[in-house]
Amino acid sequence: MQTAQPLIHEDFLLHTPAARRLYHEYAEPMPVVDYHCHLDPGEIAGDRRFDNLTQAWLLGDHYKWRLMRAAGVPEEYITGDAPDYDKFLRWAETMPKAVGNPLYHWTHLELTRYFGIRELLCPQSAPGIWEETKRQLAAPNATARAFITRSGVKALCTTDDPADDLHFHQALAQEDFPTAVLPAFRPEKALHVEQAGFAAYIGRLSQAAGMPIESFDDLVAALDKRAGYFASMGCKAADQSLASPDFTVGSQQEARQAFLAAMNGETPTPAQVNAYHRQLMLRLGRIYHKYGFVMELHFGVLRNVNRRMFAHCGADTGFDVVGEGITAASFAALLDDLEATGELPRTIVFSLNENDLIKLATVAGSFQSGPAPAKIQLGAAWWFNDQKDGMLRQMQTLANVGLLSGFVGMLTDSRSFLSYTRHEYFRRLLCNLLGGWMEQGEAPMDFDLMGGMVQDICCRNAVAYFGLPAGI
C-alpha cells in the first residue's frame, strides 16, 4: 500500500519545475533578515528556555487565540489559568478544524522544521507530540538563541519604546552571538495622545531623556534625543501604527492643545487628536531622516473592539480587526510635506485593509527618488493578510504598478521564536509565483536573472535598504 506524502514535503507549495529550482537553488540557502518583529530582547539576552510547547507556541500568540475561540474553546484554555498541557490539547483539538487557515500550514511547518515531526497535529497525535517536543525542548540546543541561529537569521530588529534603556541590546552587542540584534524605535505611547496613561508615560519618557517635557515641542525634542541614542545603538528602523489618520488637516496649535489637554487629564477633541497625529508624524519623519532610520507605517487597524474581553484580557489578545485604512490624499500629504523640505526618509507602508494596496503602491510610486532603489515601499502582507492569498496579492500588486524586484521581502511581526518558518512560507510562494510566470512564458526562462531577483527579495534588498552590517 502506497504511503501518503506528508503535508510538509520538499516541494510544498512549489507547483512547477522552475518554481522548485528557484526555491531550492536560490531562495532556500539565503539568510533571513527579520526587520520587524516583537521578540523580547531580554529573552534573547537571557537565552530563554521553554519547558513545553505551550510556552514556546501558545503564550502571547493572538493568532492562535482567535482561532481557538472560533472553535469554541473556553477562555480558561486560551488566556486563563488552565495547565499548559490542557491548553495544548485544546490547540490540538482546534487543528483539524483549521484546514484552509494559514495557521494549519504554519503549525505543521514549525513541527517539521524545529522538531522533525511530520505527523499531523490532532487529538489522537497530541500526547505523543507533546512528549516528543518536551523531550527535545530539554536539549541544550533548544533555546531562544538556538532557534534564531537554526533559522538562519543574520539580523533582526526588535520593537522598543523610546524610553527603554536598551541594556539587553548593549549586553548582546558584547557577546559572540552571530545574529545582529538591533533595536527599532517605536514611539506608540508618545504618538497616541488619546489613550489612557499618556501623561504617566510622558513622565517616564522625560526621565529617560533627562529633560522636562511640558509642551508638544518639548516632546519632539525628547524624542529626537532618544532617537539619537537609539542610532548610537545600531537602530535602523522606526515603527508606528495608526488607524485612519487624515494627514491633510491639523494645525500645530491644535496639536499643542491636544498635548496640554491630555497632560491635564482632559480628553482632547477628535480634531485635536488628528492634528496631533499629523504634526507629530511630520516631526518624527524629519527625525528619522536625520538619523537614517527607515520609517515603517502601519495603517488600518481598529483595536480592542470587544470591550468586555478587552477589560478581561487586555491589549494584543485577539480583539483587533481590519479598519477603514487610509485615503490616498492623506498618505500623499504626509509624504509630500516631508518631501517638500527634503526630509522624506525611506518609508515602508503596510495596510491591514487589502483594498488599500494599489492605492498605496501608486502613492509610493509618486515619491520614488534616487539613489535609494524603491525608496518608498509597499510592505509585505500584514497580519490578517499574512496568508497565501494576501501575500500573492501584495506581490502581484507591487509587480503591476512598481518594481517587485526592489521589494525588501518578508518579516515575522511575531513574538514567537518558532515563527521563522513564515519566511520559508513566503519564499515558497514567491518562487511559485515567479516560476509560474517562467513556465507560462511571461518571464524569461533565465535562472541567473530570476534566481538573482529571488535572492534580492529574500535578503539582499533588505540588507541594502536598512543599511545592515556587511557580510549578512
VENHUNOR-V851151 format. One record per pair of residues at least 12 apart in sequence whose ideal C-beta (glycine too) atoms are under 10 Angstrom apart, sorted by the first residue. I is the first residue (numbers start at 1). GAP is how many residues later the second one is. If there is no record, write none. Layout:
I,GAP / I,GAP
//
This chain:
5,113 / 6,102 / 6,106 / 6,111 / 6,112 / 6,113 / 6,114 / 7,92 / 7,97 / 7,98 / 7,101 / 7,102 / 7,104 / 7,105 / 7,111 / 7,112 / 7,113 / 8,97 / 8,99 / 8,100 / 8,101 / 8,102 / 8,103 / 8,104 / 8,105 / 8,109 / 8,110 / 8,112 / 8,413 / 8,416 / 9,103 / 9,109 / 10,13 / 10,14 / 11,12 / 11,13 / 11,417 / 11,421 / 12,93 / 12,96 / 12,97 / 12,100 / 12,412 / 12,413 / 12,416 / 12,420 / 13,92 / 13,375 / 13,411 / 13,412 / 13,414 / 13,415 / 13,416 / 13,418 / 13,419 / 14,13 / 14,414 / 14,415 / 14,417 / 14,418 / 14,421 / 14,422 / 15,417 / 15,420 / 15,421 / 15,424 / 16,415 / 16,416 / 16,418 / 16,419 / 16,420 / 16,421 / 16,422 / 16,423 / 16,424 / 17,418 / 17,421 / 17,422 / 18,413 / 18,414 / 18,416 / 18,417 / 18,418 / 18,419 / 18,420 / 18,421 / 18,422 / 18,425 / 18,427 / 18,429 / 18,432 / 18,433 / 19,409 / 19,410 / 19,411 / 19,412 / 19,413 / 19,414 / 19,415 / 19,416 / 19,417 / 19,418 / 19,419 / 19,420 / 20,408 / 20,411 / 20,412 / 20,415 / 21,410 / 21,414 / 21,417 / 21,426 / 21,429 / 21,430 / 22,405 / 22,406 / 22,408 / 22,409 / 22,410 / 22,411 / 22,412 / 22,413 / 22,416 / 22,425 / 22,428 / 22,429 / 22,431 / 22,432 / 22,433 / 23,401 / 23,404 / 23,405 / 23,406 / 23,407 / 23,408 / 23,409 / 23,411 / 23,412 / 23,428 / 23,431 / 23,435 / 24,407 / 25,406 / 25,422 / 25,426 / 25,429 / 25,430 / 26,401 / 26,405 / 26,408 / 26,421 / 26,422 / 26,424 / 26,425 / 26,426 / 26,427 / 26,428 / 26,429 / 26,430 / 26,432 / 27,396 / 27,397 / 27,399 / 27,400 / 27,401 / 27,403 / 27,404 / 27,407 / 27,424 / 27,427 / 27,428 / 27,430 / 27,431 / 27,432 / 28,124 / 28,396 / 28,399 / 28,400 / 28,403 / 28,426 / 28,430 / 29,123 / 29,426 / 29,429 / 29,430 / 30,122 / 30,124 / 30,379 / 30,393 / 30,397 / 30,424 / 30,425 / 30,426 / 30,427 / 30,428 / 30,429 / 30,430 / 31,120 / 31,121 / 31,122 / 31,123 / 31,124 / 31,148 / 31,392 / 31,427 / 31,428 / 31,429 / 31,431 / 31,432 / 31,440 / 31,441 / 32,116 / 32,119 / 32,120 / 32,121 / 32,122 / 32,123 / 32,124 / 32,147 / 32,377 / 32,378 / 32,379 / 32,380 / 32,388 / 32,390 / 32,391 / 32,392 / 32,395 / 32,426 / 32,427 / 32,430 / 32,440 / 33,119 / 33,120 / 33,121 / 33,122 / 33,123 / 33,124 / 33,147 / 33,375 / 33,376 / 33,377 / 33,378 / 33,390 / 33,425 / 33,426 / 33,427 / 33,428 / 33,429 / 33,430 / 33,432 / 33,433 / 33,435 / 33,439 / 34,114 / 34,117 / 34,119 / 34,120 / 34,121 / 34,122 / 34,123 / 34,124 / 34,145 / 34,376 / 34,377 / 34,378 / 34,379 / 34,380 / 34,385 / 34,386 / 34,388 / 34,389 / 34,428 / 35,120 / 35,121 / 35,122 / 35,147 / 35,149 / 35,201 / 35,202 / 35,204 / 35,259 / 35,261 / 35,313 / 35,344 / 35,345 / 35,373 / 35,374 / 35,375 / 35,376 / 35,377 / 35,427 / 35,428 / 35,430 / 35,431 / 35,433 / 36,120 / 36,121 / 36,122 / 36,123 / 36,148 / 36,150 / 36,201 / 36,203 / 36,258 / 36,260 / 36,262 / 36,312 / 36,314 / 36,343 / 36,344 / 36,346 / 36,374 / 36,375 / 36,376 / 36,377 / 36,378 / 37,116 / 37,119 / 37,120 / 37,121 / 37,122 / 37,147 / 37,374 / 37,375 / 37,376 / 37,377 / 37,378 / 37,379 / 37,380 / 37,382 / 37,383 / 38,22 / 38,120 / 38,121 / 38,148 / 38,278 / 38,374 / 38,375 / 38,376 / 38,377 / 38,378 / 38,381 / 39,105 / 39,109 / 39,114 / 39,117 / 39,118 / 39,119 / 39,120 / 39,142 / 39,373 / 39,375 / 39,376 / 39,377 / 39,378 / 39,380 / 40,20 / 40,104 / 40,118 / 40,119 / 40,128 / 40,375 / 40,377 / 41,115 / 41,117 / 41,118 / 41,119 / 41,123 / 41,125 / 41,126 / 41,127 / 41,128 / 41,129 / 41,130 / 41,131 / 41,140 / 41,141 / 41,142 / 42,102 / 42,116 / 42,125 / 42,126 / 42,129 / 43,100 / 43,101 / 43,102 / 43,125 / 43,372 / 43,374 / 44,99 / 44,100 / 44,101 / 44,104 / 44,112 / 44,114 / 44,124 / 44,125 / 44,127 / 44,128 / 44,133 / 44,135 / 44,137 / 44,373 / 45,99 / 45,100 / 45,122 / 45,123 / 45,124 / 45,125 / 45,126 / 45,127 / 45,130 / 45,132 / 45,136 / 46,97 / 46,98 / 46,99 / 46,122 / 46,125 / 47,96 / 47,97 / 47,98 / 47,99 / 47,101 / 47,128 / 47,130 / 48,95 / 48,96 / 48,97 / 48,99 / 48,369 / 49,88 / 49,89 / 49,90 / 49,91 / 49,93 / 49,94 / 49,95 / 49,97 / 50,83 / 50,84 / 50,87 / 50,88 / 50,92 / 50,93 / 50,94 / 50,97 / 50,367 / 50,368 / 51,33 / 51,83 / 51,86 / 51,87 / 52,31 / 52,32 / 52,33 / 52,35 / 52,36 / 52,78 / 52,79 / 52,81 / 52,82 / 52,85 / 52,86 / 53,31 / 53,32 / 53,34 / 53,35 / 53,38 / 53,39 / 53,57 / 53,58 / 53,61 / 53,62 / 53,68 / 53,73 / 53,76 / 53,77 / 53,79 / 53,80 / 53,81 / 53,83 / 53,84 / 53,365 / 54,28 / 54,29 / 54,30 / 54,31 / 54,32 / 54,33 / 54,34 / 54,35 / 54,36 / 54,37 / 54,76 / 54,79 / 54,80 / 55,29 / 55,32 / 55,33 / 55,82 / 56,54 / 56,58 / 56,77 / 56,81 / 56,86 / 56,88 / 56,91 / 56,360 / 56,361 / 56,362 / 57,30 / 57,31 / 57,34 / 57,50 / 57,53 / 57,54 / 57,76 / 57,359 / 57,360 / 57,361 / 57,362 / 58,19 / 58,20 / 58,21 / 58,26 / 58,29 / 58,30 / 58,32 / 58,33 / 58,358 / 59,20 / 59,25 / 59,28 / 59,356 / 59,357 / 60,19 / 60,256 / 60,257 / 60,354 / 60,355 / 60,356 / 61,30 / 61,42 / 61,257 / 61,353 / 61,354 / 61,355 / 61,357 / 61,358 / 62,16 / 62,17 / 62,251 / 62,253 / 62,254 / 62,255 / 62,256 / 62,257 / 62,258 / 62,321 / 62,353 / 63,38 / 63,39 / 63,40 / 63,43 / 63,255 / 63,320 / 63,321 / 63,323 / 63,351 / 63,353 / 63,356 / 64,14 / 64,23 / 64,27 / 64,30 / 64,34 / 64,39 / 64,42 / 64,43 / 64,254 / 64,352 / 65,12 / 65,13 / 65,14 / 65,26 / 65,248 / 65,251 / 65,252 / 65,253 / 65,254 / 66,12 / 66,35 / 66,37 / 66,251 / 66,252 / 66,253 / 66,254 / 66,318 / 67,24 / 67,27 / 67,28 / 67,30 / 67,31 / 67,34 / 67,35 / 67,36 / 67,37 / 67,40 / 67,251 / 68,19 / 68,22 / 68,23 / 68,25 / 68,26 / 68,29 / 68,30 / 68,250 / 69,25 / 69,240 / 69,249 / 69,250 / 70,24 / 70,27 / 70,28 / 70,31 / 70,248 / 71,19 / 71,20 / 71,22 / 71,23 / 71,24 / 71,25 / 71,26 / 71,27 / 72,18 / 72,21 / 72,22 / 72,25 / 73,14 / 73,17 / 73,18 / 73,20 / 73,21 / 74,16 / 75,234 / 75,237 / 75,238 / 75,242 / 76,14 / 77,12 / 77,13 / 77,14 / 77,16 / 77,17 / 78,12 / 78,13 / 78,235 / 78,239 / 78,240 / 79,230 / 79,233 / 79,234 / 79,235 / 79,238 / 79,239 / 80,232 / 80,233 / 84,46 / 84,50 / 85,41 / 85,42 / 85,45 / 85,49 / 88,33 / 88,38 / 88,39 / 88,41 / 88,42 / 88,45 / 88,46 / 89,34 / 89,37 / 89,38 / 89,41 / 90,33 / 90,36 / 91,12 / 91,16 / 91,30 / 91,35 / 92,15 / 92,28 / 92,29 / 92,30 / 92,31 / 92,32 / 92,33 / 92,34 / 92,35 / 92,37 / 92,38 / 93,28 / 93,29 / 93,30 / 93,33 / 94,13 / 94,27 / 94,28 / 94,29 / 95,12 / 95,13 / 95,25 / 95,26 / 95,27 / 95,28 / 95,30 / 95,31 / 96,24 / 96,25 / 96,26 / 96,27 / 96,28 / 97,25 / 98,23 / 99,21 / 100,287 / 100,288 / 101,286 / 102,282 / 102,284 / 102,285 / 102,286 / 102,287 / 102,288 / 102,289 / 102,320 / 102,323 / 103,284 / 104,16 / 104,17 / 105,282 / 105,283 / 105,316 / 105,317 / 105,320 / 105,323 / 106,280 / 106,281 / 106,308 / 106,310 / 106,312 / 106,313 / 106,315 / 106,316 / 106,318 / 106,319 / 107,13 / 107,14 / 107,311 / 107,314 / 108,12 / 108,13 / 108,313 / 109,309 / 109,310 / 109,311 / 109,312 / 109,313 / 109,315 / 109,316 / 109,319 / 110,306 / 110,308 / 110,309 / 110,310 / 110,311 / 110,312 / 111,14 / 111,18 / 111,21 / 111,22 / 111,307 / 111,310 / 112,309 / 113,34 / 113,37 / 113,38 / 113,305 / 113,307 / 113,308 / 113,311 / 114,19 / 114,22 / 114,23 / 114,28 / 114,32 / 114,33 / 114,36 / 114,37 / 114,303 / 114,304 / 114,306 / 114,307 / 115,14 / 115,17 / 115,18 / 115,20 / 115,21 / 115,22 / 115,27 / 115,303 / 116,16 / 116,20 / 117,12 / 117,15 / 117,16 / 117,19 / 119,13 / 142,275 / 143,274 / 144,273 / 145,27 / 145,30 / 145,32 / 145,33 / 145,34 / 145,36 / 145,272 / 146,271 / 147,269 / 147,270 / 147,271 / 147,272 / 147,273 / 148,29 / 148,30 / 148,31 / 148,33 / 148,269 / 148,272 / 149,28 / 149,29 / 149,30 / 150,267 / 150,270 / 151,28 / 151,261 / 151,266 / 151,267 / 151,268 / 151,269 / 151,270 / 151,272 / 151,273 / 152,27 / 152,268 / 152,271 / 152,272 / 152,307 / 153,25 / 153,26 / 153,27 / 153,28 / 153,259 / 153,264 / 153,267 / 153,270 / 153,319 / 154,24 / 154,25 / 154,26 / 154,305 / 154,309 / 154,314 / 154,315 / 154,317 / 154,318 / 155,24 / 155,25 / 155,26 / 155,27 / 155,79 / 155,81 / 155,304 / 155,307 / 155,308 / 155,311 / 155,313 / 155,314 / 155,317 / 156,23 / 156,24 / 156,25 / 156,26 / 156,28 / 156,255 / 156,256 / 156,264 / 157,23 / 157,24 / 157,25 / 157,26 / 157,27 / 157,28 / 157,77 / 157,78 / 157,79 / 157,80 / 157,81 / 157,82 / 157,137 / 157,139 / 157,254 / 157,309 / 157,311 / 158,14 / 158,23 / 158,24 / 158,25 / 158,26 / 158,28 / 158,77 / 159,24 / 159,25 / 159,26 / 159,27 / 159,29 / 159,78 / 159,80 / 159,137 / 159,254 / 159,256 / 160,22 / 160,23 / 160,24 / 160,25 / 160,26 / 160,70 / 160,73 / 160,75 / 160,79 / 161,22 / 161,24 / 161,25 / 161,26 / 161,27 / 161,28 / 161,29 / 161,40 / 161,43 / 161,44 / 161,47 / 161,65 / 162,23 / 162,24 / 162,25 / 162,26 / 162,27 / 162,28 / 162,39 / 162,42 / 162,43 / 162,46 / 162,47 / 162,60 / 162,61 / 162,62 / 162,63 / 162,64 / 162,65 / 162,67 / 162,68 / 162,76 / 163,24 / 163,26 / 163,27 / 163,38 / 163,39 / 163,40 / 163,41 / 163,42 / 163,43 / 163,44 / 163,45 / 163,46 / 163,59 / 163,63 / 164,19 / 164,21 / 164,22 / 164,40 / 164,44 / 164,62 / 164,65 / 164,66 / 164,69 / 165,43 / 165,64 / 165,68 / 166,16 / 166,17 / 166,60 / 166,63 / 166,64 / 166,66 / 166,67 / 166,68 / 166,69 / 168,13 / 168,15 / 169,12 / 169,13 / 169,14 / 169,61 / 169,64 / 169,65 / 169,66 / 170,13 / 170,63 / 173,60 / 173,61 / 179,293 / 180,54 / 180,56 / 180,288 / 180,289 / 180,291 / 180,292 / 181,53 / 182,48 / 182,51 / 182,52 / 182,53 / 182,54 / 182,55 / 182,284 / 182,286 / 182,287 / 183,46 / 183,47 / 183,48 / 183,50 / 183,51 / 183,52 / 183,53 / 183,54 / 184,46 / 184,51 / 184,52 / 184,53 / 184,54 / 184,55 / 184,109 / 184,110 / 184,112 / 184,282 / 185,38 / 185,41 / 185,42 / 185,44 / 185,45 / 185,46 / 185,50 / 185,51 / 185,52 / 185,53 / 185,54 / 185,55 / 185,99 / 185,102 / 185,103 / 185,106 / 185,108 / 185,110 / 185,111 / 186,44 / 186,51 / 186,52 / 186,53 / 186,54 / 186,55 / 186,110 / 187,18 / 187,32 / 187,36 / 187,39 / 187,40 / 187,51 / 187,52 / 187,53 / 187,93 / 187,94 / 187,97 / 187,100 / 188,13 / 188,51 / 188,52 / 188,53 / 188,54 / 189,12 / 189,13 / 189,15 / 189,16 / 190,12 / 190,15 / 190,23 / 190,29 / 190,30 / 190,32 / 190,33 / 190,36 / 190,50 / 190,69 / 190,90 / 190,94 / 191,32 / 191,49 / 191,50 / 191,51 / 191,85 / 191,86 / 191,89 / 191,90 / 191,93 / 192,48 / 192,49 / 192,50 / 192,51 / 192,70 / 192,81 / 192,84 / 192,85 / 192,88 / 192,111 / 193,23 / 193,26 / 193,62 / 193,65 / 193,66 / 193,68 / 193,69 / 193,70 / 193,75 / 193,79 / 193,80 / 193,82 / 193,83 / 193,84 / 193,87 / 194,64 / 194,67 / 194,68 / 194,73 / 194,74 / 194,75 / 194,76 / 194,78 / 194,79 / 194,80 / 194,82 / 194,83 / 195,67 / 195,78 / 195,108 / 195,120 / 196,66 / 197,65 / 198,60 / 198,61 / 198,63 / 198,64 / 198,65 / 198,67 / 198,70 / 199,60 / 199,63 / 199,64 / 199,65 / 199,66 / 201,61 / 202,12 / 202,16 / 202,17 / 202,20 / 202,57 / 202,60 / 202,61 / 203,60 / 205,14 / 205,17 / 205,18 / 205,20 / 205,21 / 206,12 / 206,13 / 206,16 / 208,14 / 208,17 / 208,18 / 208,21 / 209,12 / 209,13 / 209,14 / 209,15 / 209,16 / 209,17 / 209,20 / 210,12 / 210,15 / 210,16 / 211,14 / 213,46 / 213,50 / 214,45 / 214,46 / 214,49 / 215,41 / 215,44 / 215,45 / 215,48 / 216,36 / 216,37 / 216,39 / 216,40 / 216,41 / 216,42 / 216,43 / 216,44 / 216,47 / 216,60 / 216,63 / 216,64 / 216,67 / 217,35 / 217,38 / 217,39 / 217,42 / 217,66 / 218,41 / 219,36 / 219,37 / 219,40 / 219,44 / 219,57 / 219,61 / 219,64 / 220,35 / 220,59 / 220,60 / 220,62 / 220,63 / 220,64 / 220,66 / 220,67 / 221,62 / 223,15 / 223,57 / 223,60 / 223,61 / 223,64 / 224,59 / 224,60 / 224,62 / 224,63 / 224,66 / 224,67 / 225,62 / 226,61 / 227,57 / 227,60 / 227,61 / 227,63 / 227,64 / 227,66 / 228,59 / 228,62 / 228,63 / 230,61 / 230,63 / 231,56 / 231,57 / 231,59 / 231,60 / 231,61 / 231,62 / 232,59 / 234,234 / 234,235 / 235,53 / 235,56 / 235,57 / 235,58 / 235,59 / 236,55 / 236,56 / 236,57 / 236,58 / 236,110 / 236,226 / 236,229 / 236,230 / 236,231 / 236,232 / 236,233 / 237,51 / 237,55 / 237,56 / 237,57 / 237,58 / 237,59 / 237,108 / 237,109 / 237,111 / 237,228 / 237,229 / 237,230 / 238,46 / 238,47 / 238,49 / 238,50 / 238,53 / 238,55 / 238,56 / 238,57 / 238,58 / 238,59 / 238,107 / 239,54 / 239,55 / 239,56 / 239,57 / 239,58 / 239,59 / 239,109 / 239,111 / 239,174 / 240,37 / 240,40 / 240,41 / 240,44 / 240,55 / 240,56 / 240,57 / 240,58 / 240,59 / 241,55 / 241,56 / 241,57 / 241,58 / 241,59 / 241,60 / 241,62 / 241,109 / 241,111 / 241,141 / 242,35 / 242,39 / 242,55 / 242,56 / 242,57 / 242,58 / 242,59 / 242,81 / 242,84 / 242,88 / 243,34 / 243,55 / 243,56 / 243,57 / 243,58 / 243,59 / 243,60 / 243,80 / 243,81 / 243,82 / 243,83 / 243,109 / 244,30 / 244,55 / 244,56 / 244,57 / 244,58 / 244,79 / 244,80 / 244,81 / 244,82 / 244,83 / 244,86 / 244,109 / 245,28 / 245,29 / 245,31 / 245,32 / 245,33 / 245,36 / 245,52 / 245,54 / 245,81 / 245,82 / 245,85 / 245,86 / 245,88 / 245,89 / 246,25 / 246,28 / 246,29 / 246,31 / 246,32 / 246,80 / 246,81 / 246,83 / 246,84 / 246,87 / 247,27 / 247,30 / 247,31 / 247,32 / 247,34 / 247,35 / 247,79 / 247,80 / 247,82 / 247,83 / 247,84 / 247,85 / 247,86 / 247,87 / 247,88 / 247,89 / 247,90 / 248,26 / 248,30 / 248,79 / 248,81 / 248,82 / 248,83 / 248,84 / 248,85 / 248,86 / 248,88 / 248,89 / 249,22 / 249,25 / 249,26 / 249,29 / 249,81 / 249,84 / 250,21 / 250,22 / 250,23 / 250,24 / 250,25 / 250,26 / 250,27 / 250,28 / 250,29 / 250,30 / 250,31 / 250,32 / 250,83 / 251,20 / 251,21 / 251,24 / 251,27 / 251,28 / 252,23 / 252,24 / 252,26 / 252,27 / 252,30 / 252,31 / 253,19 / 253,22 / 253,26 / 254,14 / 254,15 / 254,17 / 254,18 / 254,19 / 254,20 / 254,21 / 254,22 / 254,24 / 254,25 / 255,13 / 255,17 / 255,18 / 255,19 / 255,20 / 255,21 / 255,22 / 255,23 / 255,24 / 255,25 / 255,27 / 255,28 / 256,16 / 256,19 / 256,20 / 256,23 / 257,12 / 257,14 / 257,15 / 257,18 / 257,19 / 258,12 / 258,13 / 258,14 / 258,15 / 258,16 / 258,17 / 258,18 / 258,19 / 258,21 / 258,22 / 259,13 / 259,17 / 259,20 / 259,21 / 260,12 / 261,12 / 261,15 / 262,14 / 274,56 / 277,57 / 278,52 / 278,55 / 278,56 / 278,59 / 281,14 / 281,16 / 281,53 / 281,56 / 281,57 / 282,51 / 282,52 / 282,55 / 282,56 / 282,59 / 282,61 / 283,60 / 284,54 / 284,61 / 285,12 / 285,49 / 285,50 / 285,52 / 285,53 / 285,54 / 285,56 / 285,58 / 285,59 / 285,60 / 285,62 / 286,51 / 286,52 / 286,55 / 286,56 / 286,57 / 286,58 / 286,59 / 287,56 / 287,58 / 288,50 / 288,55 / 288,56 / 288,57 / 288,58 / 288,59 / 289,49 / 289,52 / 289,53 / 289,54 / 289,55 / 289,56 / 289,57 / 289,58 / 290,53 / 290,55 / 291,54 / 292,53 / 292,54 / 292,174 / 292,175 / 293,52 / 293,53 / 293,173 / 293,174 / 294,51 / 294,52 / 294,53 / 294,54 / 294,78 / 294,81 / 294,83 / 294,114 / 294,168 / 294,171 / 294,172 / 294,173 / 295,39 / 295,40 / 295,43 / 295,49 / 295,50 / 295,51 / 295,52 / 295,53 / 295,54 / 295,81 / 296,50 / 296,51 / 296,52 / 296,53 / 296,54 / 296,81 / 296,83 / 296,115 / 297,29 / 297,34 / 297,37 / 297,38 / 297,50 / 297,51 / 297,52 / 297,53 / 297,54 / 297,63 / 297,82 / 298,50 / 298,51 / 298,52 / 298,53 / 298,54 / 298,81 / 298,84 / 298,85 / 298,115 / 299,24 / 299,25 / 299,26 / 299,27 / 299,28 / 299,31 / 299,32 / 299,50 / 299,51 / 299,52 / 299,53 / 299,54 / 299,57 / 299,61 / 299,83 / 300,21 / 300,22 / 300,23 / 300,24 / 300,25 / 300,26 / 300,50 / 300,51 / 300,52 / 300,53 / 300,54 / 300,55 / 300,56 / 300,60 / 300,82 / 300,83 / 300,84 / 300,85 / 301,19 / 301,20 / 301,21 / 301,22 / 301,24 / 301,49 / 301,50 / 301,51 / 301,52 / 301,81 / 301,82 / 301,83 / 302,17 / 302,18 / 302,19 / 302,20 / 302,21 / 302,22 / 302,50 / 302,51 / 303,12 / 303,13 / 303,16 / 303,17 / 303,18 / 303,20 / 304,12 / 304,13 / 304,15 / 304,16 / 304,17 / 305,14 / 305,15 / 305,16 / 305,18 / 306,12 / 306,13 / 306,14 / 306,15 / 307,12 / 316,99 / 320,32 / 320,63 / 320,64 / 321,31 / 321,63 / 322,29 / 322,30 / 322,31 / 322,32 / 322,33 / 322,61 / 322,62 / 322,63 / 323,28 / 323,29 / 323,30 / 324,28 / 324,29 / 324,31 / 324,32 / 325,26 / 325,27 / 325,28 / 325,29 / 325,30 / 325,31 / 325,32 / 325,34 / 325,35 / 326,23 / 326,25 / 326,27 / 326,30 / 326,33 / 326,34 / 326,37 / 327,29 / 327,32 / 327,36 / 328,28 / 328,30 / 328,31 / 328,32 / 328,34 / 328,35 / 328,38 / 329,34 / 330,33 / 331,16 / 331,18 / 331,20 / 331,25 / 331,28 / 331,29 / 331,32 / 331,33 / 331,36 / 331,45 / 332,27 / 332,28 / 332,30 / 332,31 / 332,32 / 332,34 / 332,35 / 333,30 / 334,13 / 334,15 / 334,29 / 335,12 / 335,14 / 335,28 / 335,29 / 335,31 / 335,32 / 335,41 / 336,27 / 336,30 / 336,31 / 338,29 / 339,27 / 339,28 / 339,30 / 339,37 / 342,27 / 344,23 / 344,25 / 344,31 / 344,32 / 345,27 / 345,30 / 345,31 / 346,26 / 346,28 / 346,29 / 346,30 / 346,31 / 346,62 / 346,119 / 346,120 / 346,121 / 347,17 / 347,20 / 347,28 / 347,29 / 347,30 / 347,32 / 348,16 / 348,26 / 348,28 / 348,29 / 348,30 / 348,31 / 348,32 / 348,59 / 348,60 / 348,63 / 348,117 / 348,118 / 349,12 / 349,14 / 349,15 / 349,27 / 349,28 / 349,29 / 349,30 / 349,33 / 350,27 / 350,28 / 350,29 / 350,30 / 350,31 / 350,32 / 350,33 / 350,35 / 350,44 / 350,61 / 350,63 / 351,27 / 351,28 / 351,30 / 351,31 / 351,32 / 351,34 / 351,43 / 352,29 / 352,30 / 352,31 / 352,32 / 352,33 / 353,29 / 353,31 / 353,32 / 354,27 / 354,28 / 354,30 / 354,31 / 354,35 / 354,36 / 354,39 / 354,40 / 354,43 / 356,22 / 356,41 / 357,21 / 357,24 / 357,28 / 357,33 / 357,36 / 357,37 / 357,39 / 357,40 / 357,41 / 357,43 / 357,44 / 358,20 / 358,35 / 358,38 / 358,39 / 358,40 / 358,42 / 358,43 / 358,44 / 359,19 / 359,38 / 359,42 / 360,16 / 360,17 / 360,18 / 360,19 / 360,37 / 360,41 / 361,15 / 361,16 / 361,17 / 361,33 / 361,36 / 361,37 / 361,38 / 361,39 / 361,40 / 361,41 / 362,16 / 362,35 / 362,39 / 362,40 / 363,13 / 363,15 / 364,12 / 364,13 / 364,14 / 364,15 / 364,34 / 364,37 / 364,38 / 365,13 / 365,33 / 365,36 / 365,37 / 365,38 / 368,34 / 368,35 / 368,38 / 372,34 / 372,92 / 372,93 / 373,30 / 373,32 / 373,33 / 373,83 / 373,88 / 373,91 / 373,92 / 374,24 / 374,28 / 374,29 / 374,30 / 374,31 / 374,32 / 374,33 / 374,34 / 374,87 / 374,90 / 374,91 / 375,31 / 375,90 / 376,26 / 377,21 / 377,25 / 377,26 / 377,29 / 377,30 / 377,31 / 377,84 / 377,88 / 378,16 / 378,17 / 378,19 / 378,20 / 378,23 / 378,24 / 378,26 / 378,29 / 379,15 / 379,19 / 379,28 / 379,29 / 379,30 / 379,32 / 379,34 / 380,14 / 380,15 / 380,18 / 380,27 / 380,28 / 380,29 / 380,30 / 380,31 / 380,33 / 380,42 / 380,46 / 381,12 / 381,13 / 381,14 / 381,16 / 381,29 / 381,45 / 381,48 / 382,12 / 382,29 / 382,31 / 383,30 / 386,24 / 386,25 / 386,26 / 386,27 / 386,28 / 386,36 / 386,39 / 386,40 / 387,38 / 387,42 / 388,37 / 388,38 / 388,40 / 388,41 / 388,44 / 389,40 / 391,19 / 391,31 / 391,34 / 391,35 / 391,37 / 391,38 / 391,39 / 391,42 / 392,37 / 392,38 / 392,40 / 392,41 / 394,13 / 395,12 / 395,14 / 395,31 / 395,34 / 395,35 / 395,38 / 395,39 / 395,62 / 396,37 / 399,34 / 399,35 / 399,38 / 404,26 / 404,29 / 404,30 / 404,49 / 404,52 / 404,53 / 405,44 / 405,45 / 405,47 / 405,48 / 405,49 / 405,51 / 405,52 / 405,56 / 406,47 / 406,50 / 406,51 / 406,55 / 406,58 / 406,59 / 407,23 / 407,46 / 407,49 / 407,50 / 407,51 / 407,54 / 407,55 / 407,58 / 408,48 / 408,49 / 408,50 / 408,51 / 408,52 / 408,53 / 408,54 / 408,55 / 408,56 / 408,57 / 408,58 / 409,14 / 409,17 / 409,18 / 409,21 / 409,45 / 409,47 / 409,48 / 409,49 / 409,50 / 409,51 / 409,52 / 409,53 / 409,56 / 410,12 / 410,13 / 410,14 / 410,15 / 410,16 / 410,17 / 410,19 / 410,20 / 410,47 / 410,48 / 410,49 / 410,52 / 411,12 / 411,15 / 411,51 / 412,14 / 423,35 / 423,36 / 426,31 / 426,32 / 427,27 / 427,30 / 427,31 / 427,32 / 430,23 / 430,24 / 430,27 / 430,28 / 431,19 / 431,20 / 431,23 / 431,26 / 431,27 / 434,16 / 434,17 / 434,19 / 434,20 / 434,23 / 435,15 / 435,19 / 437,13 / 438,12 / 459,13 / 460,12
//
